Amino acid sequence: MSEEGTSTFAERVYHVVAAIPEGRVTTYGLIGRALGSPRSARIVGSALRFTPGDVDIPAHRVVNRIGFLSGGWHFGHPDVMRDRLLAEDVPFRDVDEYLVDINACLWDPSDDPALDWLAGDPFPQ
């Protein structure tokens, strides 16, 4: 948290990602929407790309809006991200080895009452 109890946008992203349950995934866009900034999917991705080394969050649980492992190269190769998700029993679609069955495992942070405080937390634009 930043001074005076406010958070930067990136810190709020990390709070949401830390809350993603094992075996579930969410999208960059749903994270942005939960944070009160529905058109910020790319900013969410950027925050995750530049996550400080001392921040330990399950970023492998964040996929694009159709379930594709768009952040896979952050882990070295998309196979690493896929293997982590498979170890958590996240289902994949048969049509593409890097496409999560998003209908079976999507978690919407807006529906998590434990995260309600994030949408009202001011952050620098």
Buried (B, 14 or more C-beta within 10 A) or exposed (E): EEEEEEBBBBBBBBBBBEBBEEBBBBBBBBBBBBBBBEEBBEBBBBBBEEBEEEEEBBBBBBBBEEBBBBBBEBBEEBBBBBEBBEEBEBBBBEEEEBBBBBEEBBBEBBEBEEBEEBBEBEBEE
